[in-house]
Amino acid sequence: MATSTAKSALVFNGDHKALSKRFKPELTDVWIDRDLSWIAFNERVLAEAADSRTPLLERAKFLAIFTANLDEFFMKRVSALRDGETTEQFAQFVQLRQRLLSLLQKQADCYRLAIVPGLARHGVFLRGWDDLTTAQREEASSHFDEDISAALTPLIIHPDRPFPFLSNLSTSWAFRLYDPARSEQMVARLKIPATLKQWVLLTADVEAGEQVFLSLPELIRGNIHKLYRGMIVSGMTLVRITRDTDVELGESADAEARLQVQEQIRLRRFEPVVRLEFGARLDKGIRDMLRERFELTSADVYELSGEVDYTTLFEIASLPMPELRDSPWTPLVKPSLAGRPIFQAIQEGDILVHHPYESFDATVENFICAAADDPNTVAIKMTAYRIGDDTPFVRSLIRAAEEGKQVACAMEIKARFDEERNLHWAAELERAGAHVTFGVSGLKTHAKTALVVRKEGGRIRSYVHVGTGNYHVKTARLYEDFGLLTCDPEITRDVVNLFHCLTGHAQAPDCSALLVAPYTMRHRFHALVEREMENRKAGKPARIIAKMNQLEDPGLIRLLCQASTAGVSIDLIVRGFCCVRPGVPGRTENIRVRSIVGRFLEHSRVFYFANGSQDPLEGDFFIGSADWMYRNLSKRVEVIVPVRAAHAKTKLWGVLDVCLRDRRQAWELDAQGRYSQLTPSEFNGPESAGTHQTLMQRTLELTSI
């Protein structure tokens, strides 16, 4: 095992680019480019929109998710590729563009040929201005005059005026204006306000039971002459821009961190444009003018045959038409918790909860709320990465602090796109007297941990929650995650030491049970994989099952290849991008990779190691916050916790088994790096019902006992 630790130190101390280059000769035959793999993941999302088995409004939602995912990809990843110094990087950028063009056309075809006519068959009509009746145009125009016009700011692009600012992900009409009085021609720009409803409901000439919607850009197009009276409008083109948001911050003390993040948020608005999208009726002169203005190449321009922003379909997807949506699901309360004090229940044994099948409110939220109101509570400590605007957790912490309890929160204010809200809640906590820190310098705090310290019978007892997902009530209903509630003395001691590290100045937490990145997690995972290799050589059962969001760390991939060569059976359930190619003879023939995409976002990280036992429940199970990515293992504070209780192991094994049997929502990755959607089995069970439906049904059955 000493060898494993030495290797891990090399991995941890190395720069990621240098590390990838070092391992590349060893991994060339099994490596899949991260960005190409991510595009393949978003293609699986798009497949949900194209799948006729998916309810129609859910299909519209997946079209919107596809665009939202792609937006984030361009904001985070594309700048480094398009500005890369090597021929290889540019070739990769070109390859990505070709893949994206194909997918964007599929998205447009799905919307035009499936979603729009499908909704029409159910009495929902998505119309453009040219499709409206006279009465509908009159109604729409009245709405424009009364509720839209005042929110618009007509601008012109002219040498005598400053060039108008185009904000990130904004959609605008760009067009030509001709002033007959001055015989002058110019270009104009009119932003579509994102704060207004993007689909306007019309009532004129509408039959009973029908709904007619006009898109906001089309409503503005039909009335734009009112904003430029006396001018001639021509060449109208919808344009949408994407800016790079990958602004890096230097390291600073807590006192300076807020100012740095505030400056980051300000600078992000002005970062370079990395993508221009144009809709139909493209004016090539306007296209070329904007491309030159933003110093882009033709490869940065996307001329679309369909809509420019499908995220507006989130509005349509939320229509109250249950027959066109997934059947409603309300997370259930575990029978063992119904009507019982949460701390008493934890004292009687570890509690493993699985969201969104089981209630987040009745477990994790209740854990913090009860602690805040409990006179026996001495202290509450939490990590916070993304907590949301309507979070009950901060309100509970504020209440506890105001009542004199010790409250500490390790807030990650550099959580991308959530910085402003996290800064806001940090200030609110401090006003109530809570201790707020921003974690360890140089590392993002991504761990999902909470600690409650209580006085019980003259002694102190600690309780903890360690989860795989954020303390966010909304995503807890959409994201699949696990959480462990325990008062196991070894685990609680480790969590106490972790918070001492996060709020104090310790170099590393002293932990024996927890795997904590960037300190012990990497070499502990390496040791667990190597133990499976040793067991295989000794003729003992050897198996690894790892469920996560992404797999990219070169050091772990290298070790998995060695384990596969040694004969260890490895199943990887990776929702997003996966950089290892399975089934390569002599290298990864014992590795299988699958991805599950459906109504819930698979978000949990679960790790199983057989540990020489034929009985799965005798193996080692872990859950936590870290994917097998370099950043998670080496650049973030992450926590993985062992799951020891037999009932909890049984539950985890059951979920892993369902995921591996699924042939309804699952995709398999082959040796060529291609994903194939599996065909449902003719037999009843997870194979035909899929992971999410199976687990909902099982939860219903268990809570009805």
N, C-alpha and C positions, 0 to 999 in steps of 0.2 A: 504493500500500500504506500510505502514511502515514495516509490517511483511515481505513483499517481499524483501525490502532493507536489512533487518537483515539477512534473509536467504542468500542473495547474498553475503553479506560480509563474511559469513562463507565459502561459496564456493570459493570466490576469495582468501581468506587468507590461505586456506588449501592446503596441498601437494596433488598432483594428485593421487598418489597411496593410500594415507591415505583416500582421499575423495572417491575413488572408493570402497575401503573396507568398508567405512562407509555406503555408499548407497547400497552396494551389497545385503544385506539381503532383502531390499525393492525391488530390481530390478531383483532378480534371475530369476523369472518366465518370464520376458520380455526381458532379456539382451541377446544380441548376441555378441560373442567375436569379437573384432575389426579385428583381423588378419584373422580369418575365413571368416568374412564378406568381407574383402578385396580380399581374394582368390576368393570368389563368384563373385566379381566385375570383376576380370581379366578373369574369366570363361565367363562372358558376352562379354568381348572383343574377346575372342577366338571364341565365337559363331558367331561373324560377319565374321570371316575368313571361318567358315564352312557353312555359309548361301549362298546358290546358287543364291539368289536374289541380292547379293552384286557383283558388277563388279569384274572380276577376279584379276586385278592388285590391286584393293582395298583389296581384300581378302588376297593377299600376304602381303600387308602393315599391316593388322591387325595381321598376324602371327608375324611380326617383332615387333609390338607394344606390343603384349603379352609378348614376351621375354624381351623387354626393361622395361616393368612394373615389371616383375618378378625380374630382376636384381636389380632394385631400392629397391624392397621389401627385398631382401636378404641383401643388403648393409645397409639398415636402421633398419630393424626390427628383423632379425633372431638371431643376436648375443645375445640379451637380453633373447630370449626364450631358445636357445640351452644351454646357460650358467646359466639359472635360477636355483635358489636354492630350489624351491619347486617341489614336485612331480606333482602338477597341471601344472606347467609351462612345465615340460618335457613331460607330457602326451599331452599337447596342441601342442608341437613341433612335436611329433610323428603323431598326427592327421593331422597337416598341411602337413607333408611329404606325407602321404597317399593320401591326396587330390591332391597334386601337381604331384605325380607320375601318377595318372590317367589323369590329364590335359596334362601333357607332352606327354603321349602316344597319346592323341587325337590330339595334335598339330602335332606330327610326322605323324600320319595317314592322317591328312588333307593335309599336304604338299605332301606326297607320292602318295595319292590316288586321290586328287582333284586338287591341284595347279600345280604340275608338268605335269600330263597328260592334264589338261585344257589348260595350256600354249602351250603345244605341238600341240594341235588342232588348235592353232592360229599361228603356225610357230615359236614359241619360245621354244628352247630346252635347258634345264638345265642339263648339262652332268658332269659325273665323268671321271677320266682319263681312266678307263677301257672301257668306252663307245665310245671313240674317234676312228676315222679311222686313218690309218697310216699317211695320209697327215695332218690330224688335230694334231696328236701328234708331227709331225715335226714342224708345225707352232707354236704350244704351246711351244715346247722346245726352239725354236729360241727366242721367246718372253721372256722365262725364262732367257736365257743367256744374252740378251741385256738389259732387263728392271727390272728383279726381283733379280737375283743372288747377285748383289752388295748391295742390301738393306737387305740381310739376314746375320745373325750372328750365325753360327753353334757353338754349345757348347756341352760339355760333363759333365755329373754328375759323379764326381770321388772323392774319399776320399782325394786325393792330391790337389784338387782345391776347391775354394769357391763354395758353392751351388749357382747356377744361380738365379737371382732375377726374380720372376714371378709377373708381374704387374697386377693390378686389371682389370678384364674382358678381360684379354688377352687369346688368343687361341694359342696353340702350338702343334706341333707334338712331342710326346715323343716316344722313340723307343730304341731298343737294337742295339748296335754296336759290331761287333766281328772283332778284329785285327788279321788276320791269321799270320802275321809276328811275333807277340809276343804271340800268343795264349791267347789273353786277351779279356775279355768281359766287356762291360760297358753300361751305359744308356746315351742317348743323348737327347737334347732338342733343338727344332728350333721354334722360335716364328714366327707367321704369322703377318707380318706388318699391323697394322690397318690403316696406312696412305695411303696404296695402294688400288686401286680398287679391290674389293673382287670377282668380276666376270669379266672374260676375254672374250672378243668377238672374236670368230674365224671366218675365212672366207673360209678356205679350205673345199672342198666337201660340200658346202652349196648351196642349191637351191635358186633361186630367190624368194624374199619375206620371206625367213627364217632367223632366227638368232640363232646361237649356242653359248652358254655361258659355260665356264669351271670355276668352283670355284677356287679361289686362293689356298686354302689348297690342292685341288686335283692336281693343276698344280705343286705345290712344291713337293707333294708326288711322282709324276711321274719323277721328276728330282733330287730327293734328293741325289742320288748316286754321282752326280757331286760334291757335297759339302764334301763328305766323301770318297774320292777316295782311293781305295785299301782296303776299309772296307766292311763288309757284314752287311746289314741293315735288321732288322727283327722286328716283333712285333710292328708295327707302330700304335699309338693310338693318336687321337686328345684329348687334355685336355684343359679345360677352368676353370679358377679360379675366385672366387668372394671374395673380402675382405670386412670386416666390415668398414664402413665409418662414423660411428656414433661417431665422435670425439667431445667431449664437450669442450668448451672454458670457462675459467673463465671470470669474468667481469673486464673491464679495461677502462681507459680513452681513448679518441680518439687517442691520440698520441701513445698509446701502442696497440690499436686494430689492426692496420695494421700488426704489427709484429706478433701478435698472430694468425691472419688469415693466414698469409704467412706460419707460422710454422704448422698450422693445415693442410694446403694443402700438405706440405712436409710429415707430419706424416701419412696422409691418405694413402699414397702409401705403407706404411709399416705395416698397421694395420693387425690383424690376418686374415687368410683365414677362411671363413665360409662355403664355398661350393666348391666342386670339381665335374666337369662334364666331363664325358668321352663319346667319340663317339663309333662307331662300331669297331669291331676287337680289343676289349679291351685286353690288356696284364695285367693279374691279378697281376703279380709281380710288374710292374710299378705302378699300382693302389695302392697296399699296401705300396710301398715305399713312394709315395707322401702323402698318408694318414697319415702315421706315421711321416713323416717330418713336416707336418703342424699340428700335434697333433689333428687330427680329428677322429670322430667315423664313423662307417659305415653309420649312419643316415645322415652324411654330404656329402655322396658320391652319385652322380646321374649317373647311367649308362643308357645312352640314346640309343634308337633304331634308332633315326633319326639324324638330324644335331645337332651340339652343340651350334651354334649361328645363330639364324634366323634373327637377326638384319641386316645381310647382304642383306636381301630381300628388304630393303629400296631402294637399287640400282635397283633391278628388278622392283619394284613398280613404279619407276620414268620413265620407258620406255615411249617414245612418241607414245603411242598407245591409242588415245582417245576413241576408241571403247571398250576398256577394263577398262576404268576409269569412275569415276563419271563425269557427265556432268559438264563442267567448270562453275565456279561461280565467277563473279567479283562483289565485294561489291559496292552498288549503293549510289549515292549522294542524300541526301534529297533535294527535290525540293525547300524547303524553304531556303536552303543554297546556291543553285547554283548561282555563280557569285556575292554573297553578302559578305560584310565584316563580319567576324565571330562575332565581338563584337556588331555590330548593330543587328544581328540576335538574340543574347542572350538578349539584352536589351528589345526586343519585346516579350520575353517569354522564359521560360525554354525549353531546348532542350534535349530530351531523345534519345540517339542513341543506336542501337542494332547491335552489331558486331557478326559475319562477314557479316550479311545481309546488313548493312549500312556501308559506308566507314569510316574506322578509320583515313585514311590519310586526308580526307576532313573535319574531325571534330576535333578529339583530337590532331592529329599532327598539323593540321592547327592552332589550338588554341595557341599552344606554339610557332610555327614558326611565326605567325602573331605578337604575343606579342614581340618576339625578335627583329623584324624589325620595330615595331611601335615606333615612337619618343615620343609618349605620355605614353609609358610604364615606370613605376617607378621601379617595382620589379616583379620578377618571382620566385616562390618557388614551389618545387616539392618533392614528395617522390619517391624513386626508389628502387624497389625490384629486379626484373629481367628486364633488359632493352635491352639486346642483343648486338651483335657486330656491327651491321649496323644501330644502333639507330640514327634517325635524332634528337631526343630530346636533347641529350647531345651536338650535334653540334649547335643546336639553343641556348642552354643555354650558350655555350662558346661564340657564336657570341654576345649575349646580354651582357655578362660580359665584353667583349672586348670593347663594345660601351658605357660602363659606367653605365649600368643598374645594380641594385642590384639583385644578383642571389644567391639563397640558395637552397641547395639540401640535403635532409635527405636520405643518402645512406645506404642501408642495406648490409653491406659487409659480413654478415654471412648467406646470402641466399645460401643454400646448392647447391654445384656444379656450382654456378655462382660467387664464391668469387673472382676469378682471374680477370674476366672481370669487375666486379664492382670496384675492387681496381684500375684497369687501368683507368676507366672513372673518378673515384674520383680524381686521380692525374691529369688527363687532365683538369678537371674543375678548380682545384686549380691553375694550371698554368695560367689559363685565368683570375684569380681573383675572382672566385666564392667562396662562403662560403659552405664548405662541412662538414656536421656533420654525426655522425653514430647513431643518435637517442638517445633514453632514455636508460640509463644503466640498464641492466638486461632484456630488452625487445627487441624483434625483431620488426622492423618497417615494417608492412605488408600492411598498408593503401595505397590506390591508390588515391592520391589527388594532385591537382595542383592549384596554386593560381596566378592570374595575377592582379597587381595593376596598374591602369591607372589614369592620370590626365585628367579630363573632365570638361571643362568650369570653371576652377578655383577650382574645387573640386576633391576629390579622390573617385574613384569607384573601387570595387573589383569584380573579376569574378573568378569562381572556376569550376573545373572538379572533380567529385567524381565518381570513377568507381569500377567495380567488377573484372577487370583484369589488368594485368601488362602493363606498357608503353613499349610494345614490338611489333614492326610492323609485325614480322613474325607470332607470335601466334595469333595476331588479325585477321588473315585470317583463322585460324583453330579453335580457341576457341570461344565459344559463351559467350558474355559478354554484360553488359549494362554500359552506362556512362551518367551522368547527367551534363550538362553545364548550369550554372545559375549565376545570379547576385543578387539573393534574399538576402537582407541585413542581415537577421538572420543567414542564412547558411554561407554567406561569413565571417561574424563576427566570427562564430565558427571556420572556417578554419584558419582565421588569428590567433586566440588564440591557435589552435592546432600547428601551425608552431612556435609560440613563445615558446611553450612547447618543441618542438622537437629540436630547435636550441638554446634555452636558458636553464634555470634551474628551470622552474616552476614545482611544484609537480604534478599538474594535470591541463589540459586545462579547461577553463570556457566555457562550451558549453550547449546551451539550445535546439537546434534543432538536432544536430548530436548525435548519439550514439557512444561513443568512448571507446574502450577497452584499458586497463583493468579497466578503471575508472567508467564509467556509463553504459556500454553496457549490462552487465549481468543483473543488477537489472532493467534496462529499458525493456529488453525482458521479464523478469519475470513479471513485472507489466502489460505488454501487454497481456500475457497469462492469468494472473489472472483476468484482466478486461473482457476477453472473458468468463471466468467461471462465473463471477458475472452477466454478461448479460444473460447467459444461465439460471441461477437461477431466473432471473427476467422475463423470458419468451421472451427475445429479441433474434434476430438472433445472432448466435455465430459461427464463423468459422475461422480457421487458415489454410493458405497455406504457406508452406515454401519450397523454392527451394534452394539447396545448393550442394556442392561437397561431404561433409562427415557429419555425425551426430554421435557424441560420448560423448558429455558432460553429465556426470551422473546427475548433478543438473537440467539441462533442460529436460532430459528424464524423470526424476522423476516428474517434473511439468507437462509435457505433459500427463503422465499417469493419474495424478489427473484431468487434463482438460477433458481427454477422459471419465473418470468415471463420471464427472459432466455433460456429454452429449455434449461437444463441438465437432463439426465436424472438423477433422484434416487431411489434405492431405500433405504428405511429398514427395517431388520430390528430391531424393538423388541419384546422379550419382554413387558415389563410395560406401564406406562402411557405413553401417547404423547399429547402435548397439541396436536399439529398435525393438522388435518383435511385429508387429501389429496384431490386431484381437484376442487377448487373452481375453476370456470372463471375464468380471468384471474388466478388467485392461486397455486394449488398443483396445476394440472392435470398438471404433469410430476413430481409427487411420488407415490410409491407406498409404502404402509406395510403390513408384514406382521408377524405374531407367530408364533413356533414354540413349541409346548408339547408335551412328551412325557416319555419315561422319564428323560432327563437335563435338568437345569435349565440353559437357555441363559444363560451368564453372561459370555462374552467380549465385549470391546469391540474391534472391528476397523473401521478406517477406510480407504477407498480413494478416490483422486482420480486421474482419467484423465491429467491433466497434458498434454493436447493430443495424446495418442498413441492410435492405434486398437488397438494391441497392449496388452492389459491388463497384461502383465508389465513394460511400460515406464512404467506409472503409479506413484504413490506409495502405499505401504502403511504403516499404523501399527497398533500394538496397545498396550493399556495399561489403566490402572485406572479411567479416568474415563468416566462417562456424560455425555451432554449435558444436565446439570442445573445450575442456578445454584449449588447448594451444592458440586458437584464442581469447577466452573470457578473459583469465587470464594471458597469458604470451606474448602477442603481442600488439603492437599499431595497432588497427584496426578502421575503420570508416564505419558506416552505416548512410545513409542520407535519410530523408523522401522525398518522391516524391509527390508533392502537386498539380501540374497542371493537369487539367481534361484530357487533351489530352494525357499526359504521363501516367496517371492512366489507361486510356482506352487501351493504348498500352500494358502495363504490364498485365492487366487482360486478354487481348487477347492471349498473349503468355502463361500465366498460363493455360488458358482454352484449348489451343492446346495441351499442355503437358499432361493434365489430360484426354483428349479424345483420344490421340494417342494409336493405337493398332498395329502399324507397327514396331516401334522402342522401345516400352516400355516393361518393365519387371515388374511384381508385386511380392512383398514379402508377403508370407503367414504366418500364425500363428506358423508354424513349423520352420520358419527361412529359407525357400527355395524360390528361385526366379523362376518364370515361365514366359516364353516369351508369350506375348499376340498374339492372332490371328487377323489379319486385318479384319475389317468390310467389308461387301459386298457393303456398301454404300460409295459414294465418300465423301472426306473430310479428316480431320486429322486422323480419325480412320484408313483409308486405306493408305493414302499417307505418314503418319508419320510427326513428328514435323519439321524436317529440310526441307523437300520438300514443306510442307505447308507454312512455313514462307518465303522461297525463293519466292514462287509464290505470296504470299501476298505483299512482298516488291516490286516485279516487278509491280504489279497492282497499288500500291500506287504511285510509282515514275513515272508511265506513265500518271497519271491524270494531 
